[in-house]
Amino acid sequence: MPGAEKLGPDSLDGLVLVSNPAVTPDGRYILYTAARVSLATDSYESSILAVKVDSGEQIVLQSGPRDSCPVPSPDGRRYVFARKVEQRDRRGNKLPGIELRLASLDAPGASQLIARVEGIVSLSWSPDSRRLAAALPMGRPDEDVKEIETLPVWFNGKGFVYKTRIEPFIIDVDSGIMERIELGLNWLQVSDVAWSPDGKKIAISVAADMLRPYLLDVYVYDVENGEAHVVAQGLRGYGELAWSPDSKLLAYLGHRGERGFSSHQKIMLLNPETGGLECLTCSLDRNAVNTVNSDVRFRSCLKKLQWTIRGIYFLVSDSGRVILYRVQPGMEPEPVLDPGEAVVDEFSASRDGSIIAYTLMTPVDPKELYLYRGMEARRLTRHTEAWKRRYKLAQPRRFSFRASDGATVEGWVLPPPEGVEQRGWVLYIHGGPKTMWGYGFMHEFHVLSNAGYTVVYVNPRGSDGYSEDFADIRCRYGERDYMDLMEAVDYVVKQLGLPKSRAAVMGGSYGGFMTNWVIGHTSFFRAAVTMRGISNWISMYGTTDIGWYFVEDQLCCTPWRRSDLCWEKSPLRYADRIETPTLIIHSNEDYRCWLDQALQLYTALKLRGVETKLAIFPGENHDLSRSGKPRHRVKRLQLILDWLNKHIPGARNED
Ligand SMILES: CSCC[C@H](NC=O)C(=O)N[C@@H](C)C(=O)O
């Protein structure tokens, strides 16, 4: 019977993750990636498909199983894509790498263009479709002893990066010959490259100060004379670039650090002739990027900004929704595609802006491919339909309440599906802190709900989706954010009738920090699950890949300056108050929040006699719950359910 199966941890098997909707500039085809989760092969089997826009016909372009990220050429005849391959170093150690391959849209097959162990950061076609500008990481770590004299040392998902410089290149697509673009810098990390529509220039955003890599300069490289000059300095943020159709102006995605790392990303208009900079989206007071959480995404290489003759297109995170916006210089930003209670997750536009390809998800629909043309939206694929028909998925309900300082705080409850008895409930805290819960699909939430747990998810202060002021909790972690969460708990108990004695708390990353903070400040919860979390800001300093500067920016302290504040805000400082049985889940290659964060908490709880268990996932990193090996993801979900079931017994004899 359709919809009869329980959606348990291993329901991940067979789920298809649709991503990277790349429309050809002439609007004839939409290329995308479909990755099937396979427990049998413990991998994501990804292939590249295309839809013909006029007929809707679907074509398999590359049957995989490790192909992704198609980038079509401006003439609409070819595309490049990434194929995951394994290489070996001189000692025989396996090195995961990728090949950049070139293929024709009219003929099968593909040829290798370049092979890269270190990956590719950004690509941009020349308008004549003969060359690519690329940002390529160069330099590998020592094979044996690591002799390190630079920062940063490591990066989550990449390993040791102390020898890596991300450099700009031009690749000839027919010969594969690479030519380095010289910027005259000793140390550099390029974040984006953009070839101008007139073919004459390449804009490059680059970090050049090893000790302050969050500061970005923009260069313009003259393709004809080979000279590069700086047009803007000391910008911050994502650093993505897009040229105006007349090749005169640049759009820059980022900010000036008004609120440090809590700043919204903005669309800034940069005049490369004068160096003039103007904010085009400041009146919106929303983050001009997609920050909604979801665990059904797959690799995507699409640009976050696209400038067509109709304006600059970008996504905006707003109250749990993600909306496609457009802005023209001198005008106010306007929503182009507001999907309602849903998320436009990625997009691309044809050259004239008349066709927009995008992926869309809702809390009960994993991502599918859509087309927007002439004010009409049409679904193009049905990769997840059969999967969905097998299971029962409940619908979440939104709620909002007035916090004690008068601010409005928003949240959702996802109850168990019809026919499943409520066993208890979970307060699930998101990471970031500047991300948001909302209308993204969360497989993990449905696993909890199918097991009888109502999931309560709230956007406390520090979250994205609201004003910049709302997101800014610098120097105040564990204060207003904690109060918002506990006031939400009060609301769902009193107003929505959730049972007081059947609650658990859980979260990952900043959400893991907050889970640790919560259990050190209240014994309300029956159980806790803390994942990829933070327990000690002093030892977080200098170990996290997110930058030694992140702790100083967000907590306003270093181990030698106001260390009292770092310690004051560390959950470990309150470990002697913790009574809640706590499951700690961490990955041993998590270079964002290193393993010490879990070990210190685990040791403290063990010594104090608090029931605890530490699960360490080998070979996984900070993204275990989103892109970890499928079998590890299933195991993780099983561990969580076992812990909750143990501490929230089935028989209801209270409340
Ligand atoms: C607060 S320290 C770093 C935590 C991390 N921040 C950004 O990467 C985080 O919370 N990440 C979130 C997005 C997560 O992993 O869910």
The ligand as an SDF file (V2000), in Angstrom:
LIG
                    3D

 16 15  0  0  0  0  0  0  0  0999 V2000
   30.1460   28.6020   15.8790 C   0  0  0  0  0  0  0  0  0  0  0  0
   31.6000   27.8580   15.3640 S   0  0  0  0  0  0  0  0  0  0  0  0
   31.3980   27.1130   13.8520 C   0  0  0  0  0  0  0  0  0  0  0  0
   30.1210   26.4510   13.7050 C   0  0  0  0  0  0  0  0  0  0  0  0
   29.7180   26.2980   12.2950 C   0  0  0  0  0  0  0  0  0  0  0  0
   29.7300   27.5490   11.6530 N   0  0  0  0  0  0  0  0  0  0  0  0
   29.8950   27.6200   10.3300 C   0  0  0  0  0  0  0  0  0  0  0  0
   30.3690   26.7480    9.6240 O   0  0  0  0  0  0  0  0  0  0  0  0
   28.3040   25.7940   12.2040 C   0  0  0  0  0  0  0  0  0  0  0  0
   27.4970   25.9930   13.0780 O   0  0  0  0  0  0  0  0  0  0  0  0
   27.9810   25.1940   11.0730 N   0  0  0  0  0  0  0  0  0  0  0  0
   26.6310   24.8070   10.7630 C   0  0  0  0  0  0  0  0  0  0  0  0
   26.2310   25.4440    9.4810 C   0  0  0  0  0  0  0  0  0  0  0  0
   26.4490   23.3020   10.6770 C   0  0  0  0  0  0  0  0  0  0  0  0
   27.4270   22.5720   10.5620 O   0  0  0  0  0  0  0  0  0  0  0  0
   25.2970   22.8790   10.7210 O   0  0  0  0  0  0  0  0  0  0  0  0
  1  2  1  0
  2  3  1  0
  3  4  1  0
  4  5  1  0
  5  6  1  0
  5  9  1  0
  6  7  1  0
  7  8  2  0
  9 10  2  0
  9 11  1  0
 11 12  1  0
 12 13  1  0
 12 14  1  0
 14 15  2  0
 14 16  1  0
M  END
$$$$
